[in-house]
Structure formats: C-alpha cells, structure tokens
Amino acid sequence: MTNIYDELRSALHSVWHRRWLALGVAWAVCLLGWLVVALIPNSYESKARIYVQIDDVIAETTGIGMGDRKREIDRVQQTLTSAINLEKVIRGTAVGEEVTTPKQMEGAVLGLEKKIKVESVKDNLFTITASYGDGSRSDAENAKIAQDIVQKLIDIFREENLSGSRGQMTQSLDFMDQQLASRQKELESAEQKRLAFEAQNPDLVQGGVSVMQRLEASRAELRGIDADLAAAQSALAAINGQLAGTPQSLPGSGPTGGARSALSQAQAELSGMKARGLTDNHPDVISAKNQVASLRAAVAAEGNGGGAGGMPNPAYTSLQSIKAERQANVQALTTRRAAVQSEVSRITTQQISNPTVAAEQARINRDYDVLKQQYDKLLQDREELRLRGQVETEHNSIRFQVIDPPTSPRAPVAPNRPLLLLAVLIVGLGAGAGAAFALGQLRSTFATVSKLERATGLPVLGAISQTLTDSARELRSRRLKYFYGASAALGGLFVLLLVIEFIQVGMVA
C-alpha cells in the first residue's frame, strides 16, 4: 500500500513539476478537438404519421379483397426507400441542387437511404422519419430539407397506393386484349371449318343443327317423355283405385231401397279395404264378405218389385271422365315416345353407316366448343379486370389520411455537441497529464527518498528541501498566477462554446 501511495505522489509531482507542458498539450488537444466538433454538421429530423384504411364495400364486391390491399401497402412500404423513389426525393427537394452527374446521384441515394426509416406502428398506421445534415448549409436549411424529404415520401406513398397499380392494370388489359384477338382469330377459323363441313354434308345438318346435336336433343326429349309417362301411368292407377271404391249409383226411396242401399254400402266398404291392400284373410275383409253375402240374400228374398232402386252417382261419373282423360294422356305419351325412339334409332343408324364423317363432325364441333368456351372465359376475365381497374382509378378503396404532418425540427438530433465538447475537454486534460507524466518517466529523477532507495539499493541518510529567495518566490507566485489564468481560460473557452451552441440551436426557425 505504501508503494502505491509513493507511486501516486511521484506521478502527481512529475505532472505538477511539468504543469506548463501538461497545460500546453491540453490546450492543443482541446482546440483541435473542438475544431473537429465544430465542423460536424447538425442533423435535423422530421417525422410524420399516416393512417391507411383499406375497408371498402365496392372493392370487395369487385374482387379486390382486403388481403390484396394489405399486400399492396406492404409492398409500397418496403419499396418506398428504393433507389428509384429516393432519386425522386432528391430531384424533388433541395438535396438535388448540386447533383449533376450519375455518380453524384448514386452517392446521394446511398447517403439518403441511411437517413430514412419507414416503420409500421400498427396494422394501418405508418411512421416516416428522415434526418438530414449538410455542413455547407445553415441549420435552418437543413431542418427545412428534412421536412421536405418526409413530405416528398408521403406524396410518393400516396401516389403508389392511389395510382401505383394503374400502369400494371393497363399492361394487364393490353395483354388480355392481345389474347382475346388471338383467340378470336382461332375461333373464326374453327367456325369457317364447321361451315365448310356443313356445306359439304347437308344431310348431316338440318335447320342449322348437326346430327350430334339432334341426337343429344332427341335423347334428352326421350328422357323427359319417360318421366312424364311414368307420372301419367301412376296417376291412372290412382284413379282406377278411386273408381273401385266408388258406387255407380246412390240408394233410392223404393220398397227395396233399404236392403239394396245397405248392400251397396257394404260392397263399397269391401272395395275400400281391398284398395288399401288388405288380403282376403284379414278379419275385416272376412267380416265384410259375410255382411255382403247376407245382404245379397235379403235383396234376393225381397225380389225386384220395388221399381227404381237408386239414381246414378255423380262422383262415379266424374271419376270416369278423369280416367278417360288420363288414359288418353298415357296413350299420347306412349305414341310420342315411340316416335322419338324411332328418331334416335334413325340418327344412330345414320352415324353407323358413315362413321368417318360423323367422327369428323364431332371433332370439329368439339374444337369449336372448346375455343368458344375459352374465348367467353377470357372475355369475362377481361371485363372483370377492366371493372377492377375502374374501381381502383375512379373509386379508390384506400382512404389515406395524414395524422401528423411532417414536423418542423427545432433542435438537432445529432451530434450531441455539448457532450462532445465536454469529452474533448476531458481528453485534452488527460492528454496533458499523460504527456507530463511520460516525460518525467524518461528522465532519471527521483521525486521521493524511498524511490531513490529502491533504485540504488542503498540507504538514504536524508533529504534537503528546496530553499528559495524572495525574488524566486515572487517569480514562482507570478508563474502560478499565469498557470491558473491559462487553466481558467481553457475552462472559460469551454463554457463559451457551450453558450454559443445553445444560442445557435435556439436560432433555428
């Protein structure tokens, strides 16, 4: 511990003994460092926030989904700082006033790219930040240029989102028109082939309808007739069931009217049971049969002397009319089915008799149908694309709003000049002390007795203190005053530089 204390005393004595050297080095380092700090230009930062709303009903109905708009915004955000857009910024602001050659433009773009940040704060909220500092311009000009850079970026962002896809849409429409024109030529050629074939084979075409088309139409008609015939036969069976359960005449008021009426009613009940599907072994059917037999015996015993036994049943007569109508319908459908079946057989026989021509006709019709479907699909896609382009051009689905306009910077964001001035002062004082200490180490002098003993290995009997005359003490005191004044001047210069810095910052408009 004693050795460390002695070394510290020795170092302080060495520095103090060469204090003028330390002060000179400190002045030189501080002046040089402060000059370098003064040459560093102030950088001013401007910031803006924009909000983009991408929800729109019309855009959704025309196929422009929210995902498409979100991807478009992300694309613009990522390419906003591209070389092309930065070149627009440079040419649209005062940055490009001194840019005259492509080499200078390239350097300006690379430098500006490092000073711009585009960040997504939330889903639809974006922040654009730009800083700028040029030593050849005043602080007010640098602040104004930073604000202009952010404003130009906002204009580019709006232009890219509102009309950036118009060029792409125009190119897409041109491509679709070219494809449509090509498909139209192919379709016209296929149609000419079909017309030529029909002219050479008029027997295969009747009324502008080909054999295959007539065959398909006949088969479709035959399937419809079969369905109608099945329905008509089912309706006829139903009316026959109803007739079976309906008596032909109603009971009258003669002497035999009671037995005959009861017999008719029992027979109607028995017919109704059979119509429901009850077999002869069913108990109800057996009971009904026994009742009918007993009533028949009663009617036979009474004889036929009663005269009028009843009157015709109107319901039975109406059901007979309906039955006749449905029978006629079934007969007509059967006849129509036979005619259509004969037509299908005739066309099929015609195809079998000349299969090569039929195959050629089928191939021509198939090629024409395929080209027609492709052309119609391409035409529909072109119309949808054109509608989307009109929606994006005339009714923009992105609502663009600048929440915070570009700020006008009042104070520089870089460099932190007061901190740099203080750091230079500390470095200068340290450099002066280090230079004085290093010079003391190079000279073979001993500041303390113990250090002399360690260096020589011999005991030191004593030390003589320095004795000064009055004139020497006066000279020494005057030199100390000069030293303290020079040191205070260094500190005063530091304070003056700080004051000047704060005044310059406050003068920025």
C-alpha distance (Angstrom), angle and dihedral (degrees) to the residues before:
residue distance angle dihedral
M1 . . .
T2 3.83 . .
N3 3.79 90.6 .
I4 3.80 91.6 52.6
Y5 3.76 90.8 49.1
D6 3.78 90.8 50.0
E7 3.76 92.5 48.7
L8 3.80 90.8 51.0
R9 3.81 91.2 49.9
S10 3.77 90.0 47.7
A11 3.81 92.1 50.4
L12 3.80 93.2 48.2
H13 3.81 90.7 47.2
S14 3.78 91.0 49.9
V15 3.79 92.5 50.4
W16 3.79 93.4 44.0
H17 3.79 92.0 47.3
R18 3.82 88.6 55.8
R19 3.81 95.9 35.7
W20 3.79 94.3 135.0
L21 3.79 90.0 57.7
A22 3.82 90.5 49.3
L23 3.81 91.5 48.6
G24 3.79 92.4 48.3
V25 3.77 93.0 50.3
A26 3.83 89.9 46.5
W27 3.80 91.0 51.8
A28 3.81 92.0 48.2
V29 3.82 94.1 48.0
C30 3.81 93.3 44.4
L31 3.78 94.3 48.2
L32 3.80 91.9 48.5
G33 3.81 93.2 44.3
W34 3.80 94.0 46.1
L35 3.79 89.5 49.6
V36 3.81 90.3 53.5
V37 3.82 90.8 48.1
A38 3.79 90.5 49.6
L39 3.80 90.5 53.3
I40 3.81 92.4 55.3
P41 3.84 105.9 99.8
N42 3.78 120.0 -128.2
S43 3.81 115.2 -109.8
Y44 3.80 117.8 -145.9
E45 3.78 123.4 -160.2
S46 3.79 128.0 -149.2
K47 3.80 124.2 -169.9
A48 3.80 136.2 -169.9
R49 3.79 136.3 179.4
I50 3.78 124.9 -147.6
Y51 3.80 131.2 -172.4
V52 3.80 123.4 -149.9
Q53 3.81 120.7 -165.5
I54 3.80 112.5 -164.7
D55 3.83 102.0 179.2
D56 3.80 112.7 113.8
V57 3.82 130.9 153.5
I58 3.81 98.0 -152.5
A59 3.79 92.4 49.7
E60 3.81 90.4 51.6
T61 3.81 92.9 51.3
T62 3.81 91.9 51.2
G63 3.79 93.9 51.6
I64 3.81 99.0 -97.0
G65 3.79 99.5 129.5
M66 3.77 127.9 -163.7
G67 3.79 89.1 -113.3
D68 3.81 90.1 58.0
R69 3.80 91.5 50.9
K70 3.82 92.2 46.2
R71 3.79 91.7 51.1
E72 3.81 89.6 48.1
I73 3.81 91.2 53.0
D74 3.81 91.6 47.7
R75 3.78 89.3 50.7
V76 3.80 91.8 51.8
Q77 3.80 91.0 46.7
Q78 3.80 91.6 52.9
T79 3.80 95.0 44.8
L80 3.80 96.9 40.8
T81 3.79 90.8 94.9
S82 3.80 94.1 45.6
A83 3.78 119.8 130.5
I84 3.82 92.7 -104.7
N85 3.79 93.9 53.0
L86 3.81 92.8 43.0
E87 3.78 88.8 52.5
K88 3.80 88.0 54.1
V89 3.80 89.1 51.4
I90 3.80 92.0 50.1
R91 3.79 93.7 48.7
G92 3.80 92.0 44.5
T93 3.82 95.9 52.3
A94 3.79 138.4 47.0
V95 3.80 89.8 -91.5
G96 3.79 90.3 82.8
E97 3.80 96.5 52.6
E98 3.79 92.7 96.9
V99 3.82 96.7 34.1
T100 3.80 108.4 103.8
T101 3.81 106.8 145.7
P102 3.82 132.7 53.8
K103 3.81 89.0 -116.9
Q104 3.78 91.4 56.5
M105 3.80 90.3 46.4
E106 3.78 91.0 52.6
G107 3.80 91.6 51.0
A108 3.81 91.6 46.6
V109 3.81 91.2 51.1
L110 3.81 92.3 50.0
G111 3.80 91.5 48.5
L112 3.79 94.4 46.4
E113 3.81 93.1 47.8
K114 3.81 90.4 64.8
K115 3.81 91.8 52.6
I116 3.82 98.9 53.1
K117 3.80 127.5 79.0
V118 3.82 126.7 -177.7
E119 3.80 112.0 -170.3
S120 3.80 133.6 177.1
V121 3.80 107.0 -134.9
K122 3.82 94.2 -179.4
D123 3.80 136.3 -10.4
N124 3.80 95.6 -69.7
L125 3.81 102.0 12.3
F126 3.80 120.7 93.6
T127 3.81 132.7 -175.4
I128 3.80 122.3 -153.3
T129 3.82 116.5 -165.0
A130 3.81 127.5 -179.1
S131 3.80 131.7 175.1
Y132 3.79 127.4 -167.3
G133 3.78 136.4 -179.2
D134 3.81 129.5 168.6
G135 3.78 122.3 175.2
S136 3.80 92.2 -149.8
R137 3.82 91.5 60.8
S138 3.74 132.5 64.6
D139 3.78 122.7 -105.5
A140 3.79 91.3 -107.5
E141 3.81 91.0 53.9
N142 3.81 92.3 48.3
A143 3.81 90.7 51.0
K144 3.81 91.4 49.1
I145 3.81 92.5 48.4
A146 3.82 91.4 51.3
Q147 3.80 89.3 53.3
D148 3.81 91.5 47.0
I149 3.82 91.2 51.2
V150 3.81 91.7 55.4
Q151 3.82 91.5 46.3
K152 3.80 91.1 50.7
L153 3.82 90.4 50.0
I154 3.82 89.5 51.9
D155 3.80 89.8 51.5
I156 3.81 90.6 50.4
F157 3.81 91.0 47.1
R158 3.80 90.8 51.8
E159 3.80 92.6 45.2
E160 3.80 93.3 48.9
N161 3.81 92.8 49.7
L162 3.79 98.9 39.4
S163 3.77 99.9 40.2
G164 3.79 107.0 1.0
S165 3.79 93.2 105.0
R166 3.82 95.2 48.1
G167 3.77 92.4 88.2
Q168 3.79 91.3 48.3
M169 3.81 89.7 47.4
T170 3.81 90.9 51.7
Q171 3.79 91.4 49.9
S172 3.80 90.6 48.7
L173 3.80 91.6 50.3
D174 3.80 91.0 49.4
F175 3.79 90.3 51.3
M176 3.81 91.2 48.5
D177 3.82 90.5 50.1
Q178 3.80 90.3 52.1
Q179 3.78 91.4 50.4
L180 3.80 91.1 47.3
A181 3.79 91.5 51.8
S182 3.82 90.5 50.2
R183 3.82 92.5 48.0
Q184 3.80 90.3 47.0
K185 3.79 91.7 56.1
E186 3.81 91.3 48.9
L187 3.83 90.4 47.6
E188 3.81 92.1 50.2
S189 3.81 90.3 49.7
A190 3.82 91.5 50.9
E191 3.79 90.6 48.0
Q192 3.79 91.2 51.8
K193 3.81 89.9 51.9
R194 3.79 90.7 50.9
L195 3.81 92.9 49.0
A196 3.80 91.3 48.2
F197 3.79 91.2 50.4
E198 3.80 92.3 49.3
A199 3.79 90.4 49.6
Q200 3.83 90.4 53.3
N201 3.82 93.2 45.6
P202 3.83 107.1 36.8
D203 3.82 92.2 158.9
L204 3.80 90.1 65.3
V205 3.79 92.1 54.0
Q206 3.79 123.7 57.8
G207 3.75 120.8 179.7
G208 3.78 91.4 -10.8
V209 3.82 91.4 -56.0
S210 3.79 119.8 118.0
V211 3.79 126.5 -136.0
M212 3.79 93.2 -104.5
Q213 3.76 91.6 49.6
R214 3.81 91.7 49.1
L215 3.79 90.4 46.9
E216 3.78 92.7 51.2
A217 3.80 91.1 45.7
S218 3.82 91.6 49.7
R219 3.78 92.1 48.9
A220 3.79 91.1 49.1
E221 3.82 89.8 48.8
L222 3.82 90.3 48.7
R223 3.79 91.0 53.2
G224 3.82 89.6 50.9
I225 3.81 92.3 49.0
D226 3.82 91.1 50.3
A227 3.78 90.4 53.5
D228 3.82 92.3 47.4
L229 3.83 91.5 46.6
A230 3.80 92.2 51.8
A231 3.80 89.9 50.8
A232 3.84 92.0 47.8
Q233 3.80 92.4 49.9
S234 3.78 90.8 49.4
A235 3.83 90.4 51.0
L236 3.84 90.4 49.5
A237 3.80 91.4 52.0
A238 3.78 89.8 50.7
I239 3.80 93.7 52.3
N240 3.84 90.3 48.3
G241 3.79 88.7 55.8
Q242 3.77 91.2 51.3
L243 3.84 91.5 49.2
A244 3.79 90.7 52.0
G245 3.79 90.2 59.0
T246 3.82 97.4 43.4
P247 3.88 120.3 86.5
Q248 3.79 117.0 -128.4
S249 3.85 93.8 -135.7
L250 3.77 138.5 25.4
P251 3.89 121.3 -123.1
G252 3.86 116.2 -94.2
S253 3.87 133.9 -151.1
G254 3.88 100.6 -105.1
P255 3.84 126.1 120.1
T256 3.82 91.6 -90.0
G257 3.72 93.6 41.1
G258 3.82 94.2 101.8
A259 3.85 97.5 55.2
R260 3.76 93.8 38.3
S261 3.79 91.6 47.4
A262 3.79 91.5 50.2
L263 3.82 89.8 47.3
S264 3.80 92.3 51.3
Q265 3.79 91.5 48.5
A266 3.83 92.1 48.9
Q267 3.81 91.3 49.0
A268 3.83 90.0 49.6
E269 3.80 91.1 51.9
L270 3.83 90.8 48.5
S271 3.84 91.0 50.4
G272 3.78 90.2 48.7
M273 3.78 91.3 53.4
K274 3.81 91.6 51.7
A275 3.77 90.5 46.8
R276 3.79 88.6 56.9
G277 3.79 89.0 55.4
L278 3.81 100.9 -103.7
T279 3.82 113.3 154.4
D280 3.82 127.0 -133.2
N281 3.81 90.0 -102.5
H282 3.76 93.6 60.5
P283 3.84 112.1 112.2
D284 3.79 93.1 -128.3
V285 3.79 91.8 51.2
I286 3.81 91.4 49.3
S287 3.82 91.1 49.3
A288 3.80 91.4 48.3
K289 3.82 91.4 49.8
N290 3.82 91.5 51.4
Q291 3.81 89.7 49.7
V292 3.83 91.7 50.2
A293 3.84 91.0 49.7
S294 3.80 93.2 51.3
L295 3.79 92.1 47.4
R296 3.79 91.5 49.5
A297 3.77 89.2 54.2
A298 3.81 90.5 50.6
V299 3.80 91.8 49.9
A300 3.83 91.0 48.9
A301 3.81 90.6 50.3
E302 3.79 92.1 52.6
G303 3.87 92.7 50.8
N304 3.76 126.6 -154.3
G305 3.78 99.4 -69.3
G306 3.75 94.4 111.7
G307 3.82 95.9 85.6
A308 3.83 112.6 -149.9
G309 3.80 109.2 34.0
G310 3.86 98.2 -177.2
M311 3.83 148.1 -37.2
P312 3.88 131.6 -97.1
N313 3.84 115.0 -82.0
P314 3.91 110.4 -118.9
A315 3.84 91.9 -156.6
Y316 3.80 90.8 55.9
T317 3.81 90.9 50.1
S318 3.86 91.1 49.8
L319 3.79 91.7 49.7
Q320 3.81 89.9 50.6
S321 3.82 89.4 55.0
I322 3.80 91.8 49.7
K323 3.80 89.9 47.9
A324 3.81 92.0 52.7
E325 3.84 90.5 49.8
R326 3.79 93.0 50.3
Q327 3.78 92.2 46.5
A328 3.81 88.9 53.4
N329 3.84 89.8 49.9
V330 3.79 91.5 51.2
Q331 3.79 90.9 48.7
A332 3.83 92.1 49.1
L333 3.80 92.2 49.7
T334 3.78 91.0 47.7
T335 3.79 90.4 52.0
R336 3.83 92.1 46.9
R337 3.79 91.0 49.0
A338 3.77 91.2 52.9
A339 3.82 90.9 50.9
V340 3.83 93.9 49.2
Q341 3.80 91.0 45.3
S342 3.77 88.8 52.7
E343 3.83 90.3 50.9
V344 3.82 91.3 50.7
S345 3.80 90.5 49.5
R346 3.80 91.3 49.3
I347 3.82 93.5 50.5
T348 3.79 91.5 45.8
T349 3.79 90.4 50.6
Q350 3.79 89.8 49.7
Q351 3.79 90.6 53.2
I352 3.79 92.0 48.5
S353 3.81 91.7 49.8
N354 3.85 92.0 54.3
P355 3.81 107.9 22.5
T356 3.83 96.9 159.0
V357 3.79 94.2 58.1
A358 3.80 91.3 43.5
A359 3.81 91.5 50.6
E360 3.80 90.7 48.5
Q361 3.79 90.5 50.8
A362 3.80 91.3 48.6
R363 3.82 90.9 50.1
I364 3.81 93.2 49.0
N365 3.79 92.1 47.5
R366 3.79 91.4 46.9
D367 3.81 93.2 51.1
Y368 3.78 90.5 47.3
D369 3.80 93.0 49.5
V370 3.81 92.2 49.0
L371 3.80 92.4 50.3
K372 3.80 90.9 45.5
Q373 3.80 91.7 52.5
Q374 3.80 91.6 48.0
Y375 3.78 91.8 48.8
D376 3.82 93.0 48.4
K377 3.80 91.3 47.5
L378 3.80 92.3 48.5
L379 3.80 90.8 47.3
Q380 3.81 90.7 51.5
D381 3.81 91.4 48.9
R382 3.80 90.5 49.7
E383 3.80 91.3 52.4
E384 3.81 91.9 48.1
L385 3.81 90.4 49.3
R386 3.80 91.1 48.4
L387 3.81 90.0 50.2
R388 3.79 90.8 50.6
G389 3.77 89.9 50.1
Q390 3.80 91.2 51.8
V391 3.80 90.8 48.7
E392 3.80 91.9 50.8
T393 3.81 92.0 45.0
E394 3.80 103.5 39.5
H395 3.79 101.9 22.8
N396 3.75 108.4 32.6
S397 3.79 111.5 -158.9
I398 3.81 93.6 -157.3
R399 3.77 115.8 85.0
F400 3.78 106.8 -155.5
Q401 3.79 119.7 -161.1
V402 3.81 130.8 174.8
I403 3.80 104.3 -142.4
D404 3.80 96.9 -179.7
P405 3.82 116.0 20.5
P406 3.81 118.5 -141.7
T407 3.78 108.3 -64.9
S408 3.79 121.5 -124.6
P409 3.82 103.7 -128.3
R410 3.79 115.8 -130.0
A411 3.78 99.5 -177.9
P412 3.80 132.2 32.2
V413 3.77 118.3 -105.3
A414 3.80 92.8 -154.2
P415 2.91 144.6 71.4
N416 3.80 106.5 24.7
R417 3.77 90.7 -139.0
P418 3.85 99.0 179.5
L419 3.79 90.0 54.5
L420 3.81 90.8 46.8
L421 3.81 91.7 50.0
L422 3.80 90.6 51.4
A423 3.80 90.8 47.2
V424 3.81 90.7 51.6
L425 3.82 90.3 50.6
I426 3.79 91.7 51.3
V427 3.80 91.6 46.4
G428 3.82 90.9 48.8
L429 3.80 93.4 51.4
G430 3.77 90.5 46.4
A431 3.80 91.4 48.5
G432 3.81 91.4 51.1
A433 3.79 93.1 49.0
G434 3.79 90.6 46.0
A435 3.79 93.0 50.3
A436 3.82 91.9 50.5
F437 3.80 92.1 47.0
A438 3.83 92.6 47.4
L439 3.82 91.6 51.1
G440 3.79 89.7 50.0
Q441 3.78 90.6 53.1
L442 3.78 91.1 53.4
R443 3.82 92.8 56.4
S444 3.83 120.7 73.0
T445 3.79 98.4 -125.3
F446 3.79 128.8 127.1
A447 3.75 121.3 -141.7
T448 3.86 96.3 -169.1
V449 3.81 136.7 34.7
S450 3.79 93.9 -122.7
K451 3.78 91.1 54.9
L452 3.82 89.4 53.1
E453 3.81 90.6 50.1
R454 3.83 91.8 51.1
A455 3.79 91.2 47.3
T456 3.83 96.4 49.2
G457 3.79 101.2 27.3
L458 3.80 89.5 -135.2
P459 3.78 129.0 112.2
V460 3.79 116.1 -102.7
L461 3.77 112.4 -138.5
G462 3.82 97.1 -160.8
A463 3.78 149.9 -35.2
I464 3.80 131.1 -120.1
S465 3.76 117.8 -139.9
Q466 3.80 121.9 -135.8
T467 3.78 115.6 -94.9
L468 3.80 119.6 -158.7
T469 3.77 131.7 -165.0
D470 3.77 121.3 -129.3
S471 3.77 93.3 -100.3
A472 3.80 90.7 49.2
R473 3.80 91.7 50.0
E474 3.80 90.0 49.1
L475 3.80 90.9 50.6
R476 3.77 90.1 47.1
S477 3.81 91.7 50.9
R478 3.78 91.7 48.9
R479 3.82 91.4 50.7
L480 3.82 90.2 50.5
K481 3.79 89.2 53.8
Y482 3.77 89.9 51.6
F483 3.81 90.4 49.0
Y484 3.79 93.1 49.1
G485 3.79 90.0 47.4
A486 3.80 92.7 50.5
S487 3.82 90.0 48.2
A488 3.80 91.5 48.6
A489 3.80 89.2 48.5
L490 3.80 89.3 55.9
G491 3.79 90.6 51.6
G492 3.81 91.3 44.1
L493 3.79 90.6 52.3
F494 3.81 89.0 52.8
V495 3.80 91.2 51.7
L496 3.81 91.0 46.4
L497 3.80 91.0 52.9
L498 3.82 90.0 51.0
V499 3.81 91.2 51.4
I500 3.80 91.7 48.5
E501 3.82 89.9 50.0
F502 3.81 93.2 52.6
I503 3.80 91.1 46.6
Q504 3.80 92.4 51.4
V505 3.78 91.8 48.5
G506 3.79 91.2 50.8
M507 3.80 91.4 50.6
V508 3.85 93.7 62.3
A509 3.80 109.1 113.6
